[in-house]
Amino acid sequence: RPSHPNNNQSDWMRALASSSPGRLVFLSTMAAAFEVVQRPALKDNYAFLLHDAATGCTAAIDTPEVGPILQVLKEQKWRLTHILNTHHHWDHTGGNAELCAAFPEVEVVAPAKEVGKIDPKVDTPVAGGDTVRVGSLDLQVIDVGGHTLGHVAYYGPALKAAFVGDSIFAMGCGRMFEGRCVVSKSFFFGRNAHLHLTT
């Protein structure tokens, strides 16, 4: 889920105020348009799609449910080129197999530590410090292990937004199924220190 402060002057909030529900439009410092579309999925989750208008590349950040993702792709006439998984739990990877079948050339990016737990494939294993490119947009990979040991987040400096999976919520952090408090604390007070203040 993208993380942002309650700051009415932030790029995120301005975009939200000027866009239709479930659709966020961002302009990068390079004046290239990127769009993020959020749709409800399952009972308590969201599907996020990130689209680069300049190249036509579209990424699904996690795949909790296929229906909402396919609906956005159809409505916007977008082509799915990437799946970015934050961690291996079924409510974040459950749509991978069906989407890979529908889009055979899709590139699946996922935590290197969890490759064996994500079906049907992982094309690009990543870890903290890596950079993932979706079209012309660079996303920095941040290690946020705790909820699962391999959990990663994807941070787009041009978007001033981070896709953090189940590592951070509005009122705290995700349940630590595999990690320990000391691991999660190192993320909150260390690894995210470089993020832009309006993220």
N, C-alpha and C positions, 0 to 999 in steps of 0.2 A: 504494500500500500504506500503510495507516495507520502513522504513526511514533509510537513510544512508548519511554520509557526502561525499563530493568530496575529498576523501583521497585515493590516489592510493595505499597506503600501507595497507589499511584496509582489513580484511578477506573478506568482501563483494566484494570489487573491484577485489581482486585476484581471487575469485571464478567466478565472472562474466567474467573476461578476459580469463579464462581457460575453460569455459563451452560453450556449444552450445546455440544459441539464445533461450530465454525463459526457460532455465534450469540452475538452480544454485545449486551447490553442496557444502555443508558445512561439516567440520569435527569438532566435539565437543572436549572439553578437555578430554573426556573419550574415545576418538578415535572411537566413534560410528558414522557411516555415517548418515547424515540427508540430504534430498534433498528438495528444494523448486522449484516448477515449476510455472511459470507465463504465462498466456495466455490472449490475449485480449478478452473482453466480452462486449456485447452491443455496443454502439457507443463510449463510453468514459470511460470504466471501465476495470478491470482486474479480472481474476479468479486466485487464488493462491491455490496450493495444497502443503501440507507439508507431507513428507513421512519419516518414521523411518525404515530404512533397517533392523535393528536388530529384530524388532517385527512384521513388516509388516503393522503397523498401518498407516493410511493416513487420514489427515484432510483437508477439504476444508475450507479455511478462507473466509467466506461469500460465497453466491451463486448467483451472479448476473445473470448467464445464465447457463443452464444445459448442453448444447451441448459441450462447451469447457472442462467442468469438466469431462464429460463422455469420451470424446476423450482422455484426458490424462490418465484416469484410464485404458482405453482399451489398449492404446499404451504401457503403463508401466506394465500392468497386475497387477495393484494395486487394493486393496479392500478399499472402503470408510468406515472408522470406526467412524469418527467424523465430525461434522459441527460446526465451531466456528463463530458465528455471532457477529459482532462488534456493530451493531445497527439495528433497526427495518425497515429502509427504504426498499422499494420494490426492489431497484436495488442492495441490499445486502442480501435479504432473498427470492427473487423471485423463486429460484430453490429449496428451502427447501422441499416443498411438494412432488415434483417429485422424488427428491433424497431419501427422507424418504421411499417412496413407492418402489423404486428400491433396497434400502438397509435397510430393516426393522429393523435391529439391530443397525443402526447408532445412535450415541449419539449426541444430539444437545445441544450445550453449548451457552448460550446467556445472555445478561445483565438481571439481576434480575428485574431491574426497567421497563423492556420492555417486560416481559414474555407474557402479554396479547395481545401484538401487533404482535407477531411472530407465524405464523402457519406452520405446523399443531401441533407442540409440542415443548416444551423445557424440556429436561431431566435434565439439570444441570444449574440452574440459578447462575450467578457469579457477583461479585462486586469487586471493587478495593481492592487489598490486597490478593485476593484468588490466588490459583495456580491450573492450569489445566494440566493434564498429557496426552500427546499423545504418546503412547508407552513408551519409556524410556526418552522422552523429557519433561521437565517441562517448562510451559509457565506461566509467572506472569501476572496477570490481573491488568491493570491500569485504573483507572477512568479518562476518558477524556471527560466528559459531556460538551456539548456546541452545537455541531451540532444537537445532540439530548441529552436530559437530562441524559439518561442512557448509552450513548455511552461508550464502553470500548475498550482498545487496549490489544493485547497479545504480551508480550515480552519474547523472548527466550534468556537468557544469554549465553547459549552454542552456539547459532547461531549468537549472536551479531546482532540480527535483531528484529524489532518490526513490527507487523501487526496492522496498526493504522486506518484502515477504511477510513472515511472521516474527521478525526480530523486534519490531517496534510497533506499538499501537498508540492511540491518542492518550491513554492513561497509563502507559507503562510498556513492559516488554512481553514477548511471547513466552509461554510456558517452556521451561528448559527440560525437554525430554531426555536429551543426551549430554548436554553441557552442565557446567556448574556456574554458580553466581559469579565467581571470580573471572570466568571466561567472558560472560556477558558484560560485566562491569568494565573490562578492558576495552570493549567496543564503545560503550556509552561515554567513557571519560578519556579515551585515547584515540581510537582509530577513526572516529568521526570528527576530530577536532579541526580538520582542514576544510570541512564543508562550508559552502557559502552561507552567510547568516540568514539569507532568505530561503534556504532549502526547506 
